[in-house]
């Protein structure tokens, strides 16, 4: 029996292991201190998921390590010694559960339709279990690794990078490897991510009887397209009637959805768009941009406010690639820069918008910021950088890219799909020398982060075979 046949024989055991992991509600929570004084930095549920997976690894004959409850690994030790390791980096934390589930999200359900349902089945517990049993098959077949192989278990991938930083500080970075938390056939490039705020302070204060924008709010996260935004306007009844008429005309002419309603002594203006991930703003419709477009047709008493609204509409508007704000860059691996306004807040003292940019792998954050600053000019709009994640890219002819692609082709027979560059970020940005490799196949439906998250059993088994082939090719004697 070869190692591929062994994986097929493990099917029931693999599904049981996945069900056990799904049963742990590993949503990131506040730190917990146990009766024994032990700190669980990401809460009880995440800790239970870690201990459960480490126990499974030990049961299968591997060495295990708990990194102060911040992370852990399951290790297939090499007889050659040394500190280098091949890293397979997954995560056990999951996103929170929203409404709409037809099954218990923390009880894996098999409906007999070829899928198993449950939070984390596809992101990322299923791929982690597939990798674990790929290693078991290689080990049981008697293969020997040239260096230690570690299945690294991250614990806060969905919310941050504390787990990854703690682990690499204590255990170092892999010599090579992959993270099973994206798409097949291979992600050989990840665009840089830049988060900043564009802001302007207002010095003048309109009179109480003037037409004023007292508050504007839109969006909840910089990396999401806001589906809703609202503005609160203070003025007179005649002004409100005029604004309501303009809103009706605006909707007829633009096709956008804007509503006005009297609320106490104020007028509320609401804009409705469509949500999407900030890496794919073309799939959504930005409610902040709709609202700013409409407000640009109103003359407020504050000229500073009018200037900021005009600046937004003239230089950002509905642009998705930074065309008018000086940061349109593109390259062959990445395509064009991705520009998303995720959050907007305006009051009578300050206006600010939070922007999330995914920039091409051949660019730098300095180039992007310099381009934007050249457009800001004398607008009195300032820029405050909040976060930078640098891009990564591995050439198509790099030996690791070649071997990972060949393992995928050998298992699937798919010679059409090509390595890709994505706008999202994976653990490949936190751990040196790794790439995102699977676990979603091109034909798979993506239900990650959604209600009724599901995982194809056929893909589950196929990815385990791909991962076994990849480790055998890159790391076995």
C-alpha positions, -999 to 999 in steps of 0.1 A, spaced: 0 0 0 14 34 -10 9 66 10 -19 78 -13 -38 46 -7 -32 50 30 -49 84 29 -80 69 13 -81 43 40 -80 70 67 -112 87 54 -135 78 84 -108 86 109 -101 119 92 -138 129 93 -139 119 130 -109 141 137 -125 170 119 -157 166 137 -138 167 170 -121 199 161 -153 216 148 -169 208 182 -145 232 199 -160 268 196 -127 284 189 -138 320 184 -112 344 196 -122 358 231 -107 377 260 -78 361 278 -87 336 306 -67 328 337 -74 292 350 -75 281 386 -39 269 383 -28 304 372 -24 294 335 -31 321 309 -52 312 279 -45 343 257 -73 337 232 -100 323 255 -112 289 265 -126 277 232 -95 284 212 -74 267 239 -96 236 238 -91 235 200 -53 236 204 -52 209 231 -75 187 212 -54 189 180 -21 184 199 -36 153 216 -46 140 182 -11 145 169 4 127 198 -21 98 194 -9 95 158 27 91 169 41 126 164 59 149 189 40 179 200 47 213 214 26 239 232 40 274 228 27 289 261 -9 285 247 -2 311 220 4 284 193 17 249 190 30 223 166 28 187 157 62 175 145 75 147 124 112 146 135 140 139 111 168 115 120 192 140 105 189 164 134 193 202 130 170 231 138 157 237 102 121 227 97 96 224 69 65 244 80 29 237 72 12 266 89 -26 265 96 -49 280 121 -76 267 145 -94 299 154 -126 306 135 -148 337 128 -179 343 149 -212 327 141 -239 350 126 -275 342 121 -288 321 92 -273 287 102 -296 257 96 -274 234 116 -254 237 148 -222 254 137 -202 236 163 -215 201 156 -202 188 122 -232 177 102 -233 153 72 -264 158 52 -255 131 27 -249 156 -1 -212 151 -3 -204 179 22 -199 183 59 -212 214 76 -198 234 105 -178 264 114 -142 259 105 -147 229 82 -132 248 53 -113 276 72 -90 262 84 -97 231 105 -105 208 75 -72 217 57 -53 213 90 -67 178 95 -59 169 58 -23 180 63 -20 160 96 -31 128 79 -9 135 49 20 134 73 7 103 89 5 85 56 40 94 47 53 84 81 33 51 82 47 43 47 82 45 61 94 76 44 121 97 61 120 135 62 153 154 53 144 180 80 119 182 107 83 187 95 60 208 116 23 213 114 21 247 131 -12 256 147 -19 293 148 -46 306 171 -56 342 161 -52 343 123 -88 357 119 -82 386 142 -45 394 144 -9 381 144 0 377 180 1 339 177 24 340 147 47 365 163 50 346 195 57 313 177 83 326 154 100 345 183 103 312 202 106 286 174 120 305 144 108 306 108 106 276 85 132 269 59 104 264 34 68 253 35 32 264 28 -1 275 45 -32 256 35 -55 286 38 -61 300 3 -65 285 -31 -51 259 -54 -31 255 -75 -8 280 -57 -6 316 -45 29 327 -53 23 364 -47 4 384 -21 -1 421 -27 11 446 -1 -15 460 23 -15 496 34 -41 510 58 -43 548 65 -67 576 73 -73 607 53 -84 635 77 -91 672 80 -98 693 110 -124 720 109 -116 754 125 -147 774 117 -180 767 135 -213 774 117 -241 791 136 -268 772 153 -294 782 126 -271 774 97 -274 742 75 -249 719 92 -237 683 89 -235 672 125 -225 636 120 -217 611 93 -210 575 99 -204 547 75 -187 513 76 -173 491 104 -139 479 91 -113 493 67 -111 459 49 -148 458 40 -169 477 15 -195 495 36 -231 486 28 -246 514 48 -238 550 57 -259 578 72 -256 615 78 -274 637 103 -282 672 91 -294 702 112 -313 730 95 -348 743 89 -379 725 76 -377 743 42 -341 731 39 -351 695 48 -379 696 22 -354 707 -5 -329 680 5 -356 653 4 -366 665 -31 -329 664 -42 -326 629 -28 -355 616 -49 -340 632 -80 -306 618 -72 -320 583 -69 -338 586 -102 -307 599 -120 -281 577 -105 -299 545 -97 -284 546 -62 -306 541 -31 -308 571 -7 -335 578 18 -343 608 40 -363 609 72 -371 634 99 -356 624 132 -364 648 161 -353 682 150 -328 668 125 -329 652 91 -312 618 86 -299 608 51 -292 571 46 -273 555 18 -275 518 9 -248 499 -10 -236 463 -10 -210 447 12 -179 430 -1 -144 421 11 -120 450 8 -98 429 -15 -127 427 -40 -145 460 -38 -158 455 -74 -181 429 -59 -198 455 -37 -211 491 -38 -197 516 -14 -224 533 6 -200 560 18 -192 570 -18 -229 571 -26 -236 594 4 -207 617 -3 -218 620 -39 -252 631 -28 -239 655 -1 -218 671 -27 -250 685 -42 -258 703 -9 -242 736 1 -235 735 39 -226 765 60 -191 752 66 -169 758 36 -143 735 51 -168 707 51 -178 715 15 -142 714 5 -136 680 21 -167 665 4 -156 680 -29 -121 666 -23 -136 631 -17 -158 632 -48 -131 647 -71 -102 624 -60 -118 592 -47 -155 588 -56 -162 553 -68 -126 547 -80 -114 511 -71 -78 515 -82 -67 549 -69 -70 564 -104 -75 600 -93 -57 601 -60 -22 595 -74 -17 558 -66 -27 539 -96 0 512 -100 -1 478 -117 21 450 -127 17 417 -145 16 394 -115 -8 415 -95 -29 436 -119 -40 471 -107 -38 484 -71 -70 479 -51 -84 509 -33 -112 507 -7 -127 533 16 -139 511 45 -150 536 72 -160 573 73 -166 595 102 -174 633 101 -185 656 129 -183 694 133 -147 692 144 -131 667 120 -136 645 90 -118 612 83 -120 582 61 -101 549 66 -87 534 35 -74 499 28 -51 495 -2 -37 463 -17 -7 474 -38 12 454 -65 41 432 -56 66 453 -75 56 485 -57 65 499 -23 43 516 3 65 547 -1 55 549 -38 19 546 -29 20 572 -1 41 596 -22 16 595 -50 -13 603 -27 6 631 -10 12 647 -44 -25 649 -49 -33 661 -13 -12 692 -21 -28 722 -4 -61 705 4 -54 706 41 -63 669 41 -36 649 60 -27 613 59 -20 590 89 -6 556 83 -20 528 105 -6 495 91 17 482 64 21 446 53 48 442 27 41 422 -5 56 389 -12 63 372 -45 82 340 -56 91 336 -92 74 309 -113 107 291 -119 116 290 -81 121 253 -72 95 254 -45 69 268 -69 78 242 -95 74 213 -71 43 225 -54 27 230 -88 38 195 -99 23 179 -69 -10 196 -77 -9 185 -113 1 150 -105 -29 146 -83 -55 165 -102 -44 163 -138 -52 201 -141 -26 217 -163 -47 248 -170 -48 265 -136 -18 288 -130 -2 303 -98 -18 335 -88 -12 367 -69 -40 377 -45 -50 409 -27 -56 391 6 -30 383 32 -22 348 46 3 334 71 28 336 43 33 372 53 39 362 89 62 332 83 92 335 61 98 312 31 62 298 27 34 302 2 -3 298 4 -12 264 -12 -48 254 -13 -70 243 2 -98 254 -21 -98 238 -55 -109 259 -85 -142 241 -87 -150 245 -50 -177 268 -37 -163 293 -12 -184 293 20 -157 305 43 -170 330 70 -206 323 59 -236 307 76 -237 270 68 -200 268 61 -194 235 43 -166 214 31 -166 189 2 -156 155 14 -141 146 -20 -120 178 -19 -110 169 17 -95 137 6 -80 151 -26 -62 179 -8 -47 154 17 -32 135 -13 -19 168 -29 -3 177 4 13 143 8 27 145 -27 41 180 -20 58 171 13 72 139 -3 87 159 -32 101 187 -12 111 172 21 115 134 20 146 113 13 
